[in-house]
Amino acid sequence: MEAFKLSEWKQFVRQKLGLNEATIEEIEHDYRGVKEKKYQMIIAWEQKGELKILLFNICKTLELIY
């Protein structure tokens, strides 16, 4: 996470994780510190259920391979 500047990180979570601009701006406003903001963006993504879907798809793919 530290390899990304906050501006790069915001672009990443917007484009790759699908967080909307309102959520990103809310986190920026509500939290201090770059690390905490990045962490809260990951939490917001996880709460969308995307992590569960991703893990499910990875498991299904692995089952097909092995």
N, C-alpha and C positions, 0 to 999 in steps of 0.2 A: 504493500500500500504506500510506503514512503517513497517509492521510486517515482510516483506520479505527483506533479504539482496539483494543487486543488483545482485549477482550471481544467487540466487534463483529466483529472478524476471525474469532475462533473460531466465532461463530455463522454467519458467511458460509461458512467452509470446511466446517462441519458440514452446513449445509442446502443449499448450492449446489454444493459440490464433492464432497460425500459422504464426507468423512473421518470415521472413527468416533471415538468419545470416547477410546478407549484410545490411539489414535495421537496424538491431540491432547495428551493428558495426558503421554504419553511424551516428546513434543517439548518440552512445557513443563518437564518435569523435567530433560531432558538438555542443554538449550541456555540460554544467557544472552542477555539483550537482546531487546527486542521485535522489532527488524528481523530478527535471526537466527531467531527463532521463526517469524515469518511466512514467511521464506524457506524454512525447513525444511518447513513445511506445504505450500508449493507443490511442493517436491521430492517429498514423500510422495504428493501427488495425481498428479504426473507419473509416478511409478513405478507407480501403479495402472494406467497405460495410458490413463487418461481423456483426456489431451491428444491422443494419437494418434487416438482415436475422434472427438474434437471436430474436429480438423483435417481428418480424412477426410470427415466429414459436411459441413463448410463447403465443401470442395473439390467434393464431389459436387453440392451445391446450386448452387454457382457454375457448374458445368458445365451444369446444367439451364437456368440463366438465360441463359447466353451460349452 
